[in-house]
Amino acid sequence: MRHMSATQVARLVDVDPGARPYYRALADGVRALIMDGRLPVRVRMPAERHLAETLQVSRTTVTSAYDLLRERGYLESRQGSGSWTALPDAATTADNPWLATGDDGLVQLQCAAPAATSALRTAMTEAVEDLPRYAMGNGYDPLGLPVLRERIAAYHTAKGLATRPEQIVVTTGAQHAIHLVLGLLIGAGDPVLVESPTYPHAIDVARRRAARIVPVGISHEGWQTDLVIGAMRQSGARLAYLMPDFQNPTGALMDDATRAAIVAAARRADTMLLVDETWTELALDDVPRTSPMGAFDTDSRVISVGSASKLWWGGLRIGWVRTTAALARRLAVFRSSVDLASPVLEQLVVARLFDRLEETRAERRRTLRASRDALVSELREHLPEWTFSVPRGGGTLWVRLGGGGATPLAEAALTHGVRLAPGPWFGLEGALEGYLRLPYTQPPLALADVVTRLRAARDHGPTGSARPADPLIAMV
């Protein structure tokens, strides 16, 4: 492990002596050095006393800066061993942009979830009328209510993938479904292939299982089949987590030829495929018809995850897993360590909403397309140096910044009233700093206001102290 002297750090850190508070400016300067690679990871920092003497500031000032860097995940310390540079763990850092309550007055642009569909009110009324017939039981069904499992099975069958209710497990959201599948099927040291960028909470689950994460890069143009297959084969991946339908955050849509090739490669490599279909119903333009990845499966290695959150409303907290009947039963037993069952009323609501699937698709297509087009127009007019490809579905733009980093921009945006999701939270080891995910799940006028604030944050930086995040995980 290399060592940096106080003189070397002071020479690298360009901090205005008049900056207030100075400790925050010093911490920001060190963090910027780490993020752009000028201060490598795993370098031992000078002792607080020595750096304070070199900078001619109080030791308390440097101590406060080091404390802030540790809190953000950019320093690690051990008693008697000093402090060394690090990159933050997205699951634990205090300035993680997923940490938000939604009631702090900020525009919650870290969250790519639309408001409830207009069909929700009627479905809830009908579900309340259905509820008394279920109240005589104990309300616990680890697999899910039969009526909802039947609806979900019929939904998959209509998409060309014959499915029985016994193959469905109802979960408390898609994130819960991912947690159950990874928790059951992978263990410490198992290689798990993920897209980069990808859904951050899937990375979090794999990390908690102490899995060896194998990233394979994708872009808005999609997947390079040979790279995915090569990574799967060379790593010996036990499981691969993929999002082929309007991938979050890039918006890419996988064609049938690529789906078939990846499933065939998984068969040869003996890799299980966990396919996240959360965004599959949100096509905003006319797109080529694609088949579910399970349609190419001949040996039951494709497990799919679905959710009510993007199509109907995230507040319902209902998701599901489609797999074999045997694995569905194992998942139901395994979930007892997390919860016993999903709420009955919410399951009844979603069962009723499946009867309104077509009208909801049309509503989402109309509203999200208007918001997408408004955001695209505003960005092209006011931030033309930011580049992106317009996705044909989903709910997010994956934006390449024209300069500077996404993390400092996100911090500056906080003081302009916007909470952002910078690129590194969608990757590994601090990668993707030049990218920003911008959802278009809010109304057009709200997004126009957001772009105005983002331009101010880019041009002028912070206007004051950023508001701290409340330690609650927000759904994305």
C-alpha positions as CSV (number, residue, x, y, z in Angstrom):
1,M,0.0,0.0,0.0
2,R,1.5,3.3,-1.1
3,H,1.8,6.3,1.3
4,M,1.1,10.0,0.5
5,S,3.0,12.6,2.5
6,A,1.2,15.7,3.8
7,T,3.2,17.8,1.3
8,Q,2.1,15.7,-1.6
9,V,-1.6,15.8,-0.6
10,A,-1.5,19.5,0.0
11,R,0.0,20.0,-3.5
12,L,-2.7,17.9,-5.1
13,V,-5.7,19.4,-3.3
14,D,-6.6,22.8,-4.7
15,V,-8.8,24.3,-1.9
16,D,-9.6,28.0,-1.7
17,P,-8.3,29.2,1.7
18,G,-11.4,31.3,2.0
19,A,-13.8,28.4,1.4
20,R,-16.4,27.9,4.2
21,P,-16.8,25.5,5.7
22,Y,-13.2,24.7,5.0
23,Y,-13.3,21.0,6.2
24,R,-16.1,20.3,3.6
25,A,-14.1,21.9,0.8
26,L,-11.0,19.9,1.8
27,A,-13.1,16.7,1.9
28,D,-14.6,17.5,-1.5
29,G,-11.1,18.1,-2.9
30,V,-9.8,14.8,-1.7
31,R,-12.9,13.0,-3.0
32,A,-12.5,14.6,-6.4
33,L,-8.9,13.4,-6.6
34,I,-10.0,9.8,-5.8
35,M,-12.9,9.9,-8.3
36,D,-10.7,11.1,-11.2
37,G,-7.9,8.7,-10.4
38,R,-5.2,11.2,-9.4
39,L,-5.3,9.8,-5.9
40,P,-5.5,6.0,-6.3
41,V,-7.5,3.7,-4.1
42,R,-5.7,2.0,-1.2
43,V,-3.2,4.8,-0.7
44,R,-2.4,5.6,2.9
45,M,-3.2,9.2,3.8
46,P,-1.0,11.4,6.0
47,A,-1.7,11.7,9.6
48,E,-4.3,14.4,10.5
49,R,-1.7,16.3,12.5
50,H,0.8,16.4,9.7
51,L,-1.7,17.5,7.1
52,A,-3.1,20.2,9.4
53,E,0.4,21.6,9.9
54,T,1.2,21.6,6.1
55,L,-2.2,23.3,5.3
56,Q,-1.8,25.6,8.2
57,V,-5.3,24.8,9.6
58,S,-6.4,23.4,12.9
59,R,-6.2,19.6,13.4
60,T,-9.9,19.7,14.2
61,T,-10.5,20.9,10.6
62,V,-8.6,18.0,9.1
63,T,-10.2,15.6,11.5
64,S,-13.7,16.8,10.4
65,A,-12.7,16.4,6.7
66,Y,-11.4,12.8,7.3
67,D,-14.6,12.0,9.3
68,L,-16.7,13.2,6.4
69,L,-14.7,11.2,3.9
70,R,-15.1,8.1,6.1
71,E,-18.9,8.7,6.3
72,R,-19.1,9.0,2.5
73,G,-17.0,5.8,2.0
74,Y,-13.9,7.5,0.5
75,L,-11.6,6.7,3.5
76,E,-11.2,3.6,5.6
77,S,-9.4,3.6,8.9
78,R,-8.1,1.2,11.4
79,Q,-6.8,1.9,14.9
80,G,-3.0,2.0,14.8
81,S,-2.9,1.6,11.0
82,G,-4.0,5.1,9.8
83,S,-6.4,5.9,7.0
84,W,-6.3,5.0,3.3
85,T,-8.4,5.9,0.3
86,A,-11.3,3.8,-0.8
87,L,-14.4,3.9,-3.1
88,P,-17.8,3.9,-1.5
89,D,-20.1,0.9,-1.2
90,A,-23.5,2.0,-2.7
91,A,-25.4,0.0,0.0
92,T,-23.9,1.7,3.0
93,T,-22.7,5.3,2.3
94,A,-24.5,8.1,4.0
95,D,-24.8,10.2,0.8
96,N,-26.2,7.3,-1.2
97,P,-28.8,8.9,-3.5
98,W,-31.3,6.0,-2.9
99,L,-31.6,7.2,0.7
100,A,-34.6,9.5,0.8
101,T,-38.0,9.9,2.4
102,G,-39.7,11.8,-0.3
103,D,-40.9,14.5,2.2
104,D,-37.7,16.6,2.3
105,G,-38.9,19.1,-0.3
106,L,-36.6,17.8,-3.0
107,V,-37.6,16.6,-6.5
108,Q,-37.0,12.8,-6.2
109,L,-35.3,12.2,-9.5
110,Q,-33.4,9.3,-8.1
111,C,-36.6,7.3,-8.3
112,A,-37.8,6.0,-11.7
113,A,-41.4,5.1,-10.7
114,P,-44.6,6.7,-12.1
115,A,-47.6,7.8,-10.1
116,A,-50.5,5.4,-9.8
117,T,-52.5,4.5,-12.8
118,S,-56.1,5.8,-13.1
119,A,-57.4,2.2,-12.9
120,L,-56.1,1.9,-9.3
121,R,-59.1,3.5,-7.5
122,T,-61.7,1.2,-9.1
123,A,-59.5,-1.9,-8.6
124,M,-59.1,-1.0,-4.9
125,T,-62.8,-0.6,-4.5
126,E,-63.5,-4.0,-6.0
127,A,-60.7,-5.6,-4.0
128,V,-62.2,-4.3,-0.7
129,E,-65.5,-5.9,-1.7
130,D,-63.6,-9.2,-2.4
131,L,-61.7,-9.1,0.9
132,P,-64.4,-10.5,3.3
133,R,-64.4,-13.9,1.6
134,Y,-60.7,-14.2,2.5
135,A,-61.0,-12.9,6.0
136,M,-62.1,-16.3,7.4
137,G,-58.6,-17.7,6.8
138,N,-55.4,-16.7,8.5
139,G,-54.2,-14.5,5.6
140,Y,-50.8,-16.3,5.2
141,D,-50.1,-17.9,1.8
142,P,-46.3,-18.1,1.1
143,L,-46.9,-18.8,-2.6
144,G,-49.5,-16.1,-3.0
145,L,-53.3,-16.0,-3.3
146,P,-54.5,-18.5,-5.9
147,V,-56.6,-15.9,-7.7
148,L,-53.5,-13.7,-8.3
149,R,-51.3,-16.6,-9.3
150,E,-53.9,-17.7,-11.8
151,R,-53.9,-14.1,-13.3
152,I,-50.1,-14.0,-13.5
153,A,-50.0,-17.5,-15.1
154,A,-52.5,-16.5,-17.7
155,Y,-50.5,-13.4,-18.4
156,H,-47.4,-15.4,-19.1
157,T,-49.3,-17.9,-21.2
158,A,-50.8,-15.1,-23.3
159,K,-47.3,-13.9,-24.1
160,G,-46.5,-17.4,-25.5
161,L,-45.0,-19.0,-22.4
162,A,-47.3,-21.7,-21.2
163,T,-47.5,-21.3,-17.4
164,R,-49.4,-23.0,-14.5
165,P,-50.3,-21.2,-11.3
166,E,-48.1,-23.7,-9.4
167,Q,-45.1,-22.1,-11.2
168,I,-45.8,-18.6,-9.6
169,V,-44.6,-17.2,-6.3
170,V,-46.1,-13.8,-5.3
171,T,-43.6,-11.6,-3.6
172,T,-43.5,-8.2,-1.9
173,G,-42.2,-6.4,-4.9
174,A,-39.5,-7.3,-7.5
175,Q,-36.7,-6.4,-5.2
176,H,-38.0,-9.0,-2.7
177,A,-38.2,-11.5,-5.6
178,I,-34.6,-10.9,-6.6
179,H,-33.5,-11.3,-2.9
180,L,-35.3,-14.6,-2.6
181,V,-33.9,-16.1,-5.8
182,L,-30.3,-15.0,-5.2
183,G,-30.5,-15.9,-1.5
184,L,-31.6,-19.4,-2.4
185,L,-29.4,-20.2,-5.4
186,I,-26.0,-18.5,-4.7
187,G,-23.5,-18.6,-1.9
188,A,-20.2,-17.1,-0.9
189,G,-17.7,-17.0,-3.7
190,D,-20.2,-18.0,-6.4
191,P,-19.7,-16.0,-9.7
192,V,-22.7,-14.0,-10.6
193,L,-22.8,-12.2,-14.0
194,V,-24.5,-8.8,-14.1
195,E,-24.9,-6.1,-16.8
196,S,-23.0,-2.9,-16.3
197,P,-24.8,-0.6,-15.7
198,T,-27.6,-2.5,-13.9
199,Y,-30.2,-2.3,-11.2
200,P,-28.2,-1.3,-8.0
201,H,-30.2,-3.4,-5.6
202,A,-29.4,-6.6,-7.4
203,I,-25.7,-5.8,-6.9
204,D,-26.4,-5.1,-3.2
205,V,-28.0,-8.6,-2.8
206,A,-25.1,-10.3,-4.6
207,R,-22.6,-8.5,-2.3
208,R,-24.5,-9.5,0.8
209,R,-24.3,-13.1,-0.4
210,A,-20.5,-12.6,-0.7
211,A,-20.8,-13.6,-4.4
212,R,-18.1,-12.8,-6.9
213,I,-19.7,-10.2,-9.2
214,V,-18.8,-10.5,-12.9
215,P,-19.8,-7.3,-14.9
216,V,-20.3,-7.3,-18.6
217,G,-20.7,-3.9,-20.2
218,I,-23.8,-2.9,-22.3
219,S,-24.9,0.4,-23.8
220,H,-28.1,2.0,-25.1
221,E,-27.3,0.0,-28.3
222,G,-27.7,-3.2,-26.3
223,W,-25.7,-6.3,-25.6
224,Q,-22.7,-7.6,-27.5
225,T,-23.6,-11.3,-27.6
226,D,-20.0,-12.6,-27.8
227,L,-19.0,-10.5,-24.7
228,V,-22.0,-11.8,-22.6
229,I,-21.4,-15.4,-23.7
230,G,-17.6,-15.1,-23.2
231,A,-18.0,-13.7,-19.7
232,M,-20.5,-16.4,-18.8
233,R,-18.2,-19.2,-20.0
234,Q,-14.9,-17.8,-18.6
235,S,-16.2,-16.9,-15.2
236,G,-18.2,-20.2,-14.8
237,A,-21.1,-18.0,-13.6
238,R,-23.6,-19.9,-11.5
239,L,-26.3,-17.3,-12.2
240,A,-26.7,-14.3,-14.6
241,Y,-29.0,-11.4,-13.8
242,L,-30.3,-9.8,-17.0
243,M,-32.9,-7.1,-17.9
244,P,-33.7,-7.6,-21.6
245,D,-36.8,-5.4,-21.8
246,F,-36.0,-1.7,-21.7
247,Q,-33.1,-2.3,-19.5
248,N,-32.7,-0.1,-16.4
249,P,-30.9,2.4,-16.8
250,T,-30.0,2.3,-20.5
251,G,-33.5,1.6,-22.0
252,A,-32.0,-1.1,-24.3
253,L,-34.3,-3.8,-25.8
254,M,-32.8,-7.2,-26.5
255,D,-33.8,-8.9,-29.8
256,D,-34.9,-12.5,-30.1
257,A,-31.7,-13.7,-31.7
258,T,-29.6,-12.4,-28.8
259,R,-32.1,-13.9,-26.3
260,A,-31.9,-17.3,-27.9
261,A,-28.1,-17.2,-28.1
262,I,-27.7,-16.3,-24.4
263,V,-30.1,-19.0,-23.3
264,A,-28.3,-21.6,-25.4
265,A,-25.0,-20.4,-24.0
266,A,-26.3,-20.6,-20.4
267,R,-27.4,-24.2,-21.1
268,R,-23.8,-25.1,-22.2
269,A,-22.3,-23.2,-19.3
270,D,-24.8,-24.6,-16.7
271,T,-25.7,-21.0,-15.7
272,M,-29.1,-20.1,-14.3
273,L,-30.7,-17.0,-15.8
274,L,-32.6,-14.5,-13.6
275,V,-34.5,-12.3,-16.0
276,D,-36.0,-9.1,-14.7
277,E,-39.2,-8.2,-16.6
278,T,-40.2,-5.2,-14.5
279,W,-40.2,-2.8,-17.5
280,T,-41.5,-5.2,-20.2
281,E,-45.0,-3.6,-20.6
282,L,-43.7,-0.1,-21.1
283,A,-43.1,0.2,-24.8
284,L,-43.6,3.8,-25.8
285,D,-42.9,3.5,-29.5
286,D,-43.6,0.7,-32.0
287,V,-40.9,-1.8,-31.4
288,P,-40.2,-5.3,-32.9
289,R,-42.2,-8.0,-31.2
290,T,-39.9,-10.0,-28.8
291,S,-40.5,-13.3,-27.0
292,P,-39.9,-13.8,-23.3
293,M,-36.4,-15.3,-22.7
294,G,-38.2,-18.3,-21.1
295,A,-39.6,-19.1,-24.6
296,F,-36.1,-20.3,-25.6
297,D,-35.6,-22.3,-22.4
298,T,-35.6,-26.1,-22.8
299,D,-34.2,-27.2,-19.4
300,S,-35.9,-24.9,-16.8
301,R,-32.9,-22.6,-16.2
302,V,-34.7,-19.3,-16.9
303,I,-36.4,-17.7,-13.9
304,S,-38.3,-14.5,-14.5
305,V,-39.3,-11.7,-12.1
306,G,-42.2,-9.3,-12.6
307,S,-43.7,-6.4,-10.7
308,A,-46.8,-4.2,-10.4
309,S,-44.7,-1.2,-9.6
310,K,-44.0,0.4,-13.0
311,L,-47.2,-0.6,-14.8
312,W,-49.6,0.2,-12.0
313,W,-48.1,1.7,-8.8
314,G,-45.0,1.1,-6.7
315,G,-47.0,1.5,-3.5
316,L,-48.8,-1.8,-4.1
317,R,-45.5,-3.7,-3.3
318,I,-46.5,-6.8,-5.3
319,G,-44.1,-8.7,-7.5
320,W,-43.7,-12.3,-8.6
321,V,-41.4,-15.1,-9.7
322,R,-42.1,-17.5,-12.5
323,T,-40.1,-20.7,-12.3
324,T,-40.6,-24.5,-12.1
325,A,-43.3,-25.7,-9.6
326,A,-40.5,-27.4,-7.6
327,L,-38.4,-24.3,-7.3
328,A,-41.5,-22.2,-6.5
329,R,-42.1,-24.4,-3.5
330,R,-38.5,-24.1,-2.4
331,L,-38.7,-20.3,-2.7
332,A,-41.9,-20.3,-0.6
333,V,-40.2,-22.2,2.2
334,F,-37.1,-20.0,2.0
335,R,-39.1,-16.8,2.2
336,S,-40.1,-17.7,5.8
337,S,-36.8,-16.3,6.9
338,V,-37.8,-12.9,5.5
339,D,-41.6,-12.8,5.6
340,L,-44.6,-15.2,5.6
341,A,-46.6,-13.8,2.8
342,S,-47.5,-10.7,0.8
343,P,-50.5,-8.6,2.0
344,V,-53.9,-10.0,0.9
345,L,-55.6,-6.7,0.0
346,E,-52.7,-5.6,-2.3
347,Q,-52.8,-9.0,-4.0
348,L,-56.5,-8.7,-4.6
349,V,-56.0,-5.2,-6.1
350,V,-53.3,-6.5,-8.5
351,A,-55.5,-9.4,-9.5
352,R,-58.2,-6.9,-10.4
353,L,-55.7,-4.7,-12.3
354,F,-54.8,-7.5,-14.6
355,D,-58.3,-7.2,-15.9
356,R,-57.4,-3.7,-17.0
357,L,-54.0,-4.5,-18.5
358,E,-54.7,-3.1,-22.0
359,E,-56.1,0.2,-20.8
360,T,-53.1,0.7,-18.4
361,R,-50.6,0.0,-21.2
362,A,-52.3,2.6,-23.3
363,E,-52.3,5.1,-20.5
364,R,-48.7,4.6,-19.6
365,R,-47.7,4.8,-23.2
366,R,-49.4,8.2,-23.6
367,T,-48.2,9.8,-20.4
368,L,-44.7,8.5,-20.3
369,R,-44.1,9.2,-24.0
370,A,-45.1,12.8,-23.4
371,S,-42.8,13.1,-20.4
372,R,-39.9,11.4,-22.3
373,D,-40.3,13.7,-25.3
374,A,-40.4,16.8,-23.0
375,L,-37.3,15.8,-21.1
376,V,-35.4,15.1,-24.4
377,S,-36.4,18.4,-25.8
378,E,-35.4,20.4,-22.7
379,L,-32.0,18.6,-22.4
380,R,-31.2,19.2,-26.1
381,E,-32.0,22.9,-25.8
382,H,-30.5,23.7,-22.4
383,L,-27.8,21.1,-21.9
384,P,-26.8,20.2,-25.5
385,E,-23.3,18.9,-24.5
386,W,-25.1,16.0,-22.6
387,T,-25.6,13.1,-25.0
388,F,-28.0,10.2,-24.9
389,S,-30.0,7.8,-27.0
390,V,-33.8,8.1,-26.9
391,P,-35.1,4.8,-25.6
392,R,-38.2,3.2,-27.2
393,G,-39.6,2.2,-23.9
394,G,-39.0,2.0,-20.1
395,G,-38.7,5.1,-17.9
396,T,-35.2,6.5,-18.0
397,L,-32.6,8.3,-20.0
398,W,-28.9,7.2,-19.6
399,V,-27.1,10.4,-20.1
400,R,-23.4,10.9,-20.8
401,L,-22.2,14.2,-19.3
402,G,-20.3,16.6,-21.4
403,G,-17.6,17.1,-18.7
404,G,-17.2,16.8,-15.0
405,G,-18.4,14.0,-12.8
406,A,-21.9,12.8,-11.9
407,T,-21.3,12.5,-8.2
408,P,-20.3,16.2,-7.6
409,L,-23.2,17.2,-9.9
410,A,-25.6,15.2,-7.8
411,E,-24.3,16.9,-4.6
412,A,-24.7,20.3,-6.3
413,A,-28.2,19.4,-7.5
414,L,-29.2,18.7,-3.9
415,T,-28.8,22.4,-3.1
416,H,-30.9,23.3,-6.1
417,G,-33.7,21.1,-4.9
418,V,-33.1,17.9,-6.9
419,R,-32.0,14.4,-5.8
420,L,-30.2,12.5,-8.6
421,A,-28.9,9.0,-9.2
422,P,-25.3,9.4,-10.5
423,G,-23.8,6.7,-12.7
424,P,-21.5,5.0,-10.2
425,W,-24.5,3.6,-8.3
426,F,-25.3,1.5,-11.3
427,G,-21.9,-0.1,-11.6
428,L,-18.9,-1.5,-9.7
429,E,-15.8,0.0,-8.2
430,G,-16.6,3.7,-9.0
431,A,-17.1,3.2,-12.7
432,L,-19.7,5.2,-14.8
433,E,-18.8,8.5,-13.2
434,G,-19.4,10.2,-16.5
435,Y,-23.1,9.1,-16.6
436,L,-26.3,10.1,-15.0
437,R,-29.7,8.4,-15.0
438,L,-32.6,10.7,-15.5
439,P,-36.1,9.2,-15.2
440,Y,-39.0,10.7,-17.2
441,T,-41.7,9.3,-14.8
442,Q,-42.8,12.8,-13.8
443,P,-45.1,15.3,-15.7
444,P,-43.6,17.3,-18.5
445,L,-43.8,20.7,-16.7
446,A,-42.0,19.2,-13.7
447,L,-39.2,17.8,-15.9
448,A,-38.8,21.2,-17.6
449,D,-38.2,22.7,-14.1
450,V,-35.8,19.9,-13.3
451,V,-33.6,20.7,-16.3
452,T,-33.5,24.4,-15.3
453,R,-32.2,23.3,-11.9
454,L,-29.7,20.9,-13.3
455,R,-28.3,23.6,-15.6
456,A,-27.9,25.9,-12.5
457,A,-26.2,23.1,-10.6
458,R,-23.8,22.4,-13.4
459,D,-23.0,26.1,-14.0
460,H,-22.9,27.4,-10.5
461,G,-22.3,24.4,-8.2
462,P,-23.8,24.2,-4.7
463,T,-25.7,27.2,-3.3
464,G,-25.5,26.1,0.3
465,S,-25.4,23.1,2.6
466,A,-26.9,19.9,1.0
467,R,-29.7,18.4,2.9
468,P,-28.8,15.1,4.6
469,A,-30.6,12.0,3.4
470,D,-33.0,10.2,5.6
471,P,-32.0,6.5,6.1
472,L,-34.9,4.9,4.3
473,I,-34.4,3.0,1.0
474,A,-36.4,4.5,-1.8
475,M,-37.7,2.2,-4.6
476,V,-36.1,2.9,-8.0
